[in-house]
Amino acid sequence: MLGLHILMRRFAPEPPREIVRRAGLRRGFTLTEIAIVLGIAGLVLGAIWEAAADVYMNKKVALITQQTIEFVSNYRKLYGPRGAGVASWDNVTSLGVKAGYFPVDMMVGSTPTDPWGGAVNVWVQQTPLNTILVGFTPVTVDECIHLAASLTFLPGVIYENFAGTTNPTTFSTSISTYTPFSFATIEDLCTRTVGRDLQVGFKI
């Protein structure tokens, strides 16, 4: 029986050479192929992430822009009819909080905040500048660029300050002659003042 088995194996027909050759070609992906696929996947995911981040940023900027329009309007109603009054930079943030000038969704406890969690402060000076100053602090480069570009075209904006100071008394008395910046200037100034304040002046 064993001899018959040996003879059958000996005289059994061999498989076609093409089948043997193809079977030998079966293999996994090379490291180069895997690297290419991972690189393409990374580019796609990166593009999706960047697009989602832009949408998220634009949503926050639109929110704080609308909120700023609302509370600045409330301050104008208070100080507009007074004529000459406040001669120094008065921080009127707490006054606005007590009077309900800030939208409810801005408030974290008793502190007005922007969508990124930074504090929002308001100063006013009627003589000689006749200005409501809104400060956002701190801001990152991206937040600064997007927010400044959005606010600079609001009605009544007379200047923007990127000096990084929270003390408005250091501002020049000629500040009423300042004008909003171009986007290129905003981008340049925001890049140089990362982690500082963005302050926007509104004519009362």
Secondary structure per residue as TSV (DSSP state, phi and psi in degrees):
chain	resnum	aa	ss	phi	psi
A	1	M	-	360.0	-43.0
A	2	L	H	-64.5	-38.1
A	3	G	H	-64.9	-40.1
A	4	L	H	-62.5	-40.4
A	5	H	H	-63.1	-39.7
A	6	I	H	-65.8	-42.0
A	7	L	H	-64.4	-39.1
A	8	M	H	-64.2	-41.2
A	9	R	H	-66.9	-35.2
A	10	R	H	-68.5	-40.7
A	11	F	H	-101.0	6.1
A	12	A	S	-67.9	142.3
A	13	P	-	-65.9	141.0
A	14	E	-	-78.6	149.7
A	15	P	-	-67.4	151.0
A	16	P	-	-53.8	145.8
A	17	R	H	-62.7	-32.8
A	18	E	H	-63.2	-40.4
A	19	I	H	-64.7	-42.7
A	20	V	H	-62.7	-41.3
A	21	R	H	-65.7	-44.1
A	22	R	H	-66.2	-38.8
A	23	A	H	-61.8	-33.9
A	24	G	H	-72.5	-19.6
A	25	L	H	-84.6	-11.5
A	26	R	-	-66.9	122.0
A	27	R	-	-155.4	172.8
A	28	G	-	-87.5	-175.0
A	29	F	-	-73.7	147.3
A	30	T	-	-80.4	165.3
A	31	L	H	-61.6	-35.1
A	32	T	H	-64.3	-44.1
A	33	E	H	-64.1	-42.5
A	34	I	H	-63.2	-41.0
A	35	A	H	-63.0	-40.7
A	36	I	H	-63.6	-46.1
A	37	V	H	-62.3	-44.9
A	38	L	H	-64.3	-36.7
A	39	G	H	-64.5	-44.0
A	40	I	H	-63.6	-43.7
A	41	A	H	-61.5	-39.6
A	42	G	H	-63.9	-40.8
A	43	L	H	-63.5	-42.7
A	44	V	H	-64.2	-47.3
A	45	L	H	-63.5	-37.9
A	46	G	H	-63.2	-41.6
A	47	A	H	-65.2	-40.9
A	48	I	H	-64.9	-42.7
A	49	W	H	-63.1	-42.6
A	50	E	H	-65.3	-41.4
A	51	A	H	-64.3	-41.1
A	52	A	H	-65.7	-38.7
A	53	A	H	-64.7	-39.0
A	54	D	H	-64.7	-42.5
A	55	V	H	-62.6	-42.7
A	56	Y	H	-63.7	-43.5
A	57	M	H	-64.3	-46.1
A	58	N	H	-62.2	-35.4
A	59	K	H	-64.9	-42.8
A	60	K	H	-68.2	-40.8
A	61	V	H	-64.4	-42.1
A	62	A	H	-61.9	-37.8
A	63	L	H	-66.0	-51.2
A	64	I	H	-69.0	-30.2
A	65	T	H	-63.4	-46.0
A	66	Q	H	-65.3	-40.1
A	67	Q	H	-63.5	-40.7
A	68	T	H	-64.2	-42.6
A	69	I	H	-56.9	-41.1
A	70	E	H	-67.9	-51.1
A	71	F	H	-75.6	-30.1
A	72	V	H	-64.9	-39.0
A	73	S	H	-60.2	-40.1
A	74	N	H	-66.0	-41.0
A	75	Y	H	-65.8	-37.1
A	76	R	H	-62.9	-37.4
A	77	K	H	-63.7	-33.2
A	78	L	H	-76.8	-46.3
A	79	Y	H	-95.8	-21.1
A	80	G	G	-57.5	-49.1
A	81	P	G	-73.4	-11.2
A	82	R	G	-75.8	-22.3
A	83	G	-	69.9	-147.7
A	84	A	S	-65.6	127.0
A	85	G	-	-151.7	-91.1
A	86	V	-	-68.7	120.0
A	87	A	-	-96.5	-17.7
A	88	S	S	-119.9	168.6
A	89	W	-	-74.2	104.2
A	90	D	E	-96.5	130.6
A	91	N	E	-79.1	110.9
A	92	V	-	-109.9	22.1
A	93	T	H	-61.8	-51.1
A	94	S	H	-63.7	-34.2
A	95	L	H	-60.1	-44.5
A	96	G	H	-66.7	-35.1
A	97	V	H	-63.2	-47.4
A	98	K	H	-65.0	-33.8
A	99	A	H	-84.8	-5.7
A	100	G	T	75.9	28.9
A	101	Y	-	-72.4	-28.7
A	102	F	S	-89.4	140.1
A	103	P	-	-56.8	146.4
A	104	V	G	-58.6	-37.4
A	105	D	G	-74.5	-2.0
A	106	M	G	-89.4	-18.8
A	107	M	E	-86.5	128.8
A	108	V	E	-118.4	100.0
A	109	G	T	67.5	-121.1
A	110	S	T	-107.2	16.7
A	111	T	E	-114.6	122.4
A	112	P	E	-68.8	132.8
A	113	T	B	-131.6	155.3
A	114	D	-	-88.0	173.7
A	115	P	T	-64.1	-13.6
A	116	W	T	-96.1	1.3
A	117	G	S	93.4	2.6
A	118	G	-	-82.3	157.0
A	119	A	E	-77.0	146.6
A	120	V	E	-116.0	125.0
A	121	N	E	-121.4	153.1
A	122	V	E	-130.5	129.9
A	123	W	E	-118.9	159.6
A	124	V	E	-140.4	143.9
A	125	Q	E	-143.1	123.1
A	126	Q	-	-96.5	-29.7
A	127	T	S	-126.1	117.2
A	128	P	S	-101.0	-1.2
A	129	L	S	-84.0	-27.0
A	130	N	-	53.9	55.0
A	131	T	E	-135.2	141.0
A	132	I	E	-103.6	122.7
A	133	L	E	-107.0	125.0
A	134	V	E	-111.3	125.1
A	135	G	E	-113.7	132.2
A	136	F	E	-113.5	121.9
A	137	T	E	-149.5	140.6
A	138	P	S	-84.4	165.8
A	139	V	-	-128.4	144.7
A	140	T	-	-83.9	175.2
A	141	V	H	-60.5	-49.8
A	142	D	H	-63.4	-42.5
A	143	E	H	-63.2	-43.2
A	144	C	H	-60.6	-47.6
A	145	I	H	-62.6	-50.8
A	146	H	H	-66.8	-42.4
A	147	L	H	-69.8	-44.8
A	148	A	H	-62.9	-41.5
A	149	A	H	-64.2	-32.4
A	150	S	H	-76.6	-42.9
A	151	L	H	-77.6	-25.4
A	152	T	T	-63.4	-21.6
A	153	F	T	-103.4	9.7
A	154	L	S	-71.5	150.1
A	155	P	T	-60.3	133.0
A	156	G	T	89.8	-2.6
A	157	V	E	-72.0	125.1
A	158	I	E	-111.7	-17.1
A	159	Y	E	-170.0	165.6
A	160	E	E	-134.6	144.2
A	161	N	E	-120.5	129.5
A	162	F	-	-119.0	17.7
A	163	A	S	-69.8	-15.8
A	164	G	-	82.9	20.2
A	165	T	-	-104.3	141.8
A	166	T	S	-99.4	5.9
A	167	N	-	-108.2	98.8
A	168	P	G	-69.3	-12.9
A	169	T	G	-68.1	-12.8
A	170	T	G	-83.6	-5.4
A	171	F	S	-73.6	153.0
A	172	S	-	-71.9	147.4
A	173	T	T	-72.2	-9.7
A	174	S	T	-92.2	16.3
A	175	I	G	-62.9	-24.4
A	176	S	G	-67.9	-11.9
A	177	T	G	-91.2	-5.3
A	178	Y	-	-71.8	154.3
A	179	T	-	-127.3	156.2
A	180	P	-	-58.7	150.6
A	181	F	-	-86.1	160.1
A	182	S	-	-75.2	166.1
A	183	F	H	-63.3	-38.3
A	184	A	H	-62.8	-40.5
A	185	T	H	-68.0	-41.5
A	186	I	H	-58.2	-46.8
A	187	E	H	-61.7	-42.4
A	188	D	H	-64.9	-46.4
A	189	L	H	-69.8	-39.4
A	190	C	H	-63.5	-37.0
A	191	T	H	-64.7	-33.1
A	192	R	H	-87.1	-8.1
A	193	T	T	-124.3	35.8
A	194	V	T	-58.6	137.9
A	195	G	T	78.5	10.0
A	196	R	S	-110.6	-152.4
A	197	D	-	-103.4	153.0
A	198	L	E	-115.9	123.2
A	199	Q	E	-123.2	131.1
A	200	V	E	-124.3	128.6
A	201	G	E	-98.3	133.8
A	202	F	E	-117.4	133.0
A	203	K	E	-66.9	133.2
A	204	I	-	-71.6	360.0
